[in-house]
């Protein structure tokens, strides 16, 4: 009976398989983590945009004028602190319309977007990513005054 002493350790092939499987698991975890982080940043962006829209409407109701287009200038008493850049690092822009205000920013391409995340959320492709917009209407008790103000401004 010819017995070889039992070999201890792993063969190179076995080590390569184990490292490949570990690498595959690591890549999967990292991709899922990045996706999770981007979804959280998107939700935070939409929440901030909604807060900025409400603050812009409050600013209009108190001052009979819209705030500057640069959201970073809209702070106390309308927001606890001014927010100029979103979680992705891009600026927020305030654009008033006749009876509503639109808040816009750009998020990187490939970020998962859930259109059900915020009311009046719209998305369009732009250079460098996707522009997301939230439009919030002025409550009815103020729209009559806004229409009057806009007509008065147009006649001057």
C-alpha positions in Angstrom: 0.0 0.0 0.0 1.6 3.2 -1.2 0.4 6.1 0.8 1.6 9.6 0.2 1.6 11.9 3.1 -1.5 14.1 3.2 -0.9 17.4 1.5 -1.6 20.4 3.6 -3.0 23.7 2.2 -4.8 24.7 -0.9 -3.9 24.4 -4.5 -3.4 27.5 -6.6 -6.6 26.8 -8.5 -8.7 26.6 -5.3 -7.3 29.9 -4.0 -8.1 31.6 -7.4 -11.7 30.3 -7.1 -12.1 31.6 -3.6 -10.6 35.0 -4.4 -12.8 35.3 -7.5 -16.0 34.5 -5.4 -14.9 36.9 -2.7 -14.3 39.6 -5.4 -17.7 39.0 -6.9 -19.4 39.3 -3.5 -17.5 42.5 -2.8 -18.4 44.1 -6.1 -22.1 43.2 -5.6 -22.0 44.7 -2.1 -20.3 47.9 -3.3 -22.7 48.4 -6.2 -25.7 47.9 -3.9 -24.2 50.3 -1.3 -23.7 53.0 -4.0 -27.2 52.5 -5.3 -28.6 52.7 -1.7 -26.6 55.9 -1.1 -27.8 57.5 -4.4 -31.4 56.7 -3.6 -31.0 58.3 -0.2 -29.4 61.4 -1.8 -32.2 61.6 -4.3 -34.9 61.4 -1.6 -33.0 64.1 0.4 -32.8 66.3 -2.7 -36.6 66.0 -3.3 -37.3 66.9 0.3 -35.0 69.9 0.2 -36.6 71.1 -3.0 -40.0 70.9 -1.5 -38.8 72.9 1.5 -37.3 75.5 -0.7 -40.5 75.8 -2.8 -42.5 76.3 0.4 -40.0 78.9 1.7 -40.1 80.7 -1.7 -44.0 80.9 -1.5 -43.7 82.1 2.1 -41.2 84.7 1.0 -43.6 85.9 -1.7 -46.6 86.1 0.7 -44.6 88.2 3.1 -42.8 90.5 0.7 -45.0 90.7 -2.4 -42.0 89.7 -4.4 -40.2 86.4 -5.3 -36.9 85.6 -3.6 -33.7 85.6 -5.7 -33.2 82.7 -8.1 -30.2 81.5 -6.0 -31.7 79.3 -3.2 -28.7 79.8 -1.0 -29.9 83.4 -0.3 -33.2 82.1 1.0 -32.7 81.5 4.7 -34.1 82.6 8.0 -37.0 83.2 8.8 -38.2 81.2 5.8 -35.9 78.2 6.3 -33.8 77.2 9.4 -30.7 77.6 7.2 -30.1 78.5 3.6 -29.5 75.5 1.3 -27.7 76.3 -1.8 -26.3 72.9 -2.9 -28.0 69.6 -2.8 -26.6 66.2 -1.7 -25.1 65.7 -5.1 -23.3 69.0 -4.9 -25.3 70.9 -7.5 -27.1 74.2 -6.9 -30.9 74.7 -6.5 -32.5 77.3 -8.7 -35.8 79.1 -7.9 -38.0 80.0 -10.9 -41.4 81.7 -10.2 -44.3 81.3 -12.6 -47.7 83.0 -12.6 -49.2 80.9 -9.8 -46.5 78.6 -8.8 -42.8 78.3 -8.2 -40.4 75.7 -9.7 -37.2 74.5 -7.9 -34.6 72.8 -10.1 -31.3 71.1 -9.7 -29.2 68.6 -11.6 -28.4 65.1 -10.4 -25.8 62.7 -12.0 -26.9 60.4 -14.8 -27.7 56.9 -13.7 -29.1 57.9 -10.3 -32.3 55.9 -9.8 -35.3 58.3 -9.9 -38.6 57.5 -8.3 -41.2 59.9 -9.8 -43.6 59.0 -6.9 -41.1 60.5 -4.4 -42.5 64.0 -4.7 -45.6 65.6 -6.0 -45.2 67.6 -9.2 -41.7 66.1 -9.8 -40.5 66.1 -13.4 -37.2 65.0 -15.0 -35.4 65.9 -18.2 -32.0 65.0 -19.6 -29.4 67.7 -19.7 -25.6 67.8 -20.1 -24.0 66.3 -17.1 -27.0 64.4 -15.8 -30.7 64.8 -15.3 -32.5 68.0 -14.3 -35.2 67.4 -11.7 -37.9 70.0 -11.1 -40.5 70.4 -8.4 -43.4 72.8 -9.1 -45.5 73.9 -6.1 -48.6 76.0 -6.6 -49.4 79.0 -4.5 -52.4 78.3 -2.2 -55.7 79.6 -3.6 -56.0 82.5 -1.0 -52.9 84.1 -2.5 -53.4 83.4 -6.2 -55.8 86.4 -6.6 -53.3 88.8 -5.1 -50.5 87.3 -7.3 -52.5 87.7 -10.5 -53.2 91.3 -9.5 -49.6 91.9 -8.7 -48.4 90.5 -12.0 -50.9 92.6 -14.0 -49.9 95.7 -12.0 -46.2 95.0 -12.7 -46.9 94.4 -16.5 -48.6 97.8 -16.7 -45.7 99.7 -15.3 
